[in-house]
Amino acid sequence: MKIAALAGGVGGAKLAQGLARCHPAEKLTIIVNTGDDFEHFGLKICPDLDTVCYTLAGMENPSTGWGLRDETWNALQAVTSIGGPDWFGIGDKDLGTHLERTRRLRAGETLSGITREFCNFWSVEPLVIPMSDDAVPTVVITESNELDFQDYFVRQKCEPQVKGFKFSGSHRSKPAPGVLENIDGADIVIVCPSNPWVSIDPILALPGVRSALGGKPVIAISPIIGGKAVKGPAAKMFSELGIKASPLAVAEHYGSRQGGGLLSGFVMDDVDAALKAKIENLGLLVLVTDTLMRGSEDRIRLARQVIAFGETTIRREVS
Ligand code: FO1
């Protein structure tokens, strides 16, 4: 079975690692959000892309989920000792990735090409594709102004109240080579338990992505468990937008195929089992299981369950 997974951030990276550990690499493509990319110190930083690649390589920092393990901070300390900005934590080893990526981009290479080659060096076997080679920065609309994503997320610690999001220029951008082709060639598409608003929606906003997904069984895993996000501001975003954060809200956000939306199947946590019937009423097949990924065994177990559920979903769509 060929799988295309849409991912962004730490939750997406964890499930992507589970998928990579239980499914043949040549049958797995991971398409990653780049809406949170930005320039800092003149360098191109791709946080979600690096989080997914580092995690697939087993090199991620286990306490933060982002950045590299066994990191040191000499460069950042040197910068701050002469008055430079300290709000974005770039470690010494991580800095190497940004330096080399920026050098190659300036030499005219594409982000998708560079990512493929970095993945070879890091022994990441599944194909990892940034959603676009074009810059498509996510803008957070707040009560008082519009903020660049990392300004909102890291510098202001997600404190401003959100009113909405803009995926600047996505209609003028193209999905990176391989994005639409791998969705078209997939038997199933998995929407990882990433933030729907700022990790998955930027991918869906690119021209051609929604229509490519239209012909496929698509399964989403809820990043909201018991009204809270496992990590990050997804639950806070739902409530600031006037929606009670729950798996039902996530399922309604993506919509069911039957109702003109995206999904055929939905995976949610045991603690939310009481919502199963309401989500089924949207026209979705629902799997209720333990979706919390505490360690590597959980990631593999959940990935196996999602793949088996995907096979059931395909059979239902065929019959
Ligand atoms: N997140 C933080 O909360 N604080 C940081 O200082 C920080 C630094 C950082 C450096 C490299 C990188 O790849 C990611 C980094 N992140 C940091 C995470 C990142 O900004 C967000 O988690 C994502 O953009 C949202 O998915």
Residues whose N, C-alpha, C, O or C-beta is under 5 A from the ligand:
A	BS01	FO1	G9 D36 C46 P47 D48 D50 W66 G67 W87 F88 G89 I90 V154
